[in-house]
Amino acid sequence: MATGISVQHTYIEPADYVVVLQVTDNQGKSSESQQIVSVVTEEETTFLYEIGEIEIDHDWQYIAFTQTFLAPVVIAGPPAFAGE
């Protein structure tokens, strides 16, 4: 339990917790509200990537990935020209 104008609490274990806020005014009247807070574990993030080279000209080309990506980000380096 914590008291004061501003309080915080850290939940360590994943679970559903009932959080109760109770306020009391300067005349001694009080009210409370409660909310269920669900704490979950962080999922491990996996980064999928592919590296490759293509040669293109002024015509657009379709690039097929070997893996399935939900929202791929393509990073392209500066263009290199034949003979460089």
Secondary structure, 3 states (H helix, E strand, C coil): CCCCCCCCCCCCCCEEEEEEEEEECCCCCEEEEEEEEEECCCCCCCCCCCCCCCCCCCCCCCCCCCCCCCCCCCCCCCCCCCCC
